[in-house]
Amino acid sequence: MNVGKVQQIWRHAVKSMAGEKLEDCEVGSRGIPGDRGWAVRDEKTREITNGKRIPLLMQCRATYRHPPL
């Protein structure tokens, strides 16, 4: 049964930051390697934060120097 076609694949190295478009990738049982592999922690609250709390995060971009495994 055909349910659709993948047109674009995006990986977000850091949660709530802009992603990078991938030409191809492997998908494992835990998803795309490196997708949201990192996050920003608020030192005052000691909690992982996100774009809802800090909207400027969504204007930042992070990429991997070498493809994660």
C-alpha positions as CSV (number, residue, x, y, z in Angstrom):
1,M,0.0,0.0,0.0
2,N,1.5,3.4,-1.0
3,V,0.6,6.1,1.4
4,G,2.9,8.9,0.3
5,K,6.2,10.1,-1.0
6,V,9.1,11.7,0.9
7,Q,10.0,15.0,-0.7
8,Q,12.4,16.5,1.8
9,I,14.4,15.3,4.8
10,W,15.5,17.7,7.5
11,R,17.8,17.2,10.5
12,H,17.8,19.5,13.5
13,A,21.2,19.1,15.3
14,V,20.0,21.2,18.3
15,K,16.4,21.1,19.6
16,S,14.5,24.3,18.6
17,M,17.2,25.5,16.2
18,A,16.9,25.7,12.4
19,G,17.6,22.4,10.6
20,E,19.6,21.4,7.6
21,K,18.1,19.8,4.5
22,L,19.7,16.4,3.8
23,E,20.0,14.9,0.3
24,D,19.8,11.4,1.8
25,C,20.2,9.7,5.2
26,E,19.7,6.4,7.0
27,V,16.8,6.0,9.3
28,G,17.2,3.6,12.2
29,S,15.0,2.5,15.0
30,R,15.7,5.8,16.8
31,G,15.1,8.0,13.8
32,I,17.6,10.0,11.8
33,P,21.1,9.9,13.4
34,G,21.9,13.2,15.0
35,D,18.4,14.6,14.9
36,R,17.9,16.7,18.0
37,G,21.1,15.2,19.4
38,W,21.8,18.3,21.4
39,A,19.7,20.8,23.4
40,V,20.1,24.2,25.2
41,R,20.0,24.2,29.0
42,D,19.0,27.2,31.0
43,E,21.6,27.6,33.7
44,K,19.3,29.3,36.1
45,T,16.5,26.7,36.0
46,R,18.8,23.9,35.1
47,E,16.2,22.7,32.6
48,I,16.3,22.0,28.9
49,T,14.7,25.0,27.2
50,N,13.0,25.4,23.8
51,G,11.9,27.9,21.2
52,K,8.7,28.7,23.1
53,R,10.7,30.0,26.0
54,I,13.5,31.5,24.0
55,P,12.2,32.4,20.5
56,L,15.6,33.6,19.3
57,L,16.8,29.9,19.3
58,M,14.7,29.4,16.2
59,Q,16.9,32.0,14.4
60,C,20.0,30.0,15.2
61,R,21.4,27.1,13.1
62,A,23.8,24.3,14.1
63,T,25.3,21.6,11.9
64,Y,27.6,18.7,12.4
65,R,31.2,18.9,11.1
66,H,31.0,15.2,10.4
67,P,27.9,13.1,9.9
68,P,26.8,11.5,13.1
69,L,26.5,7.7,13.3
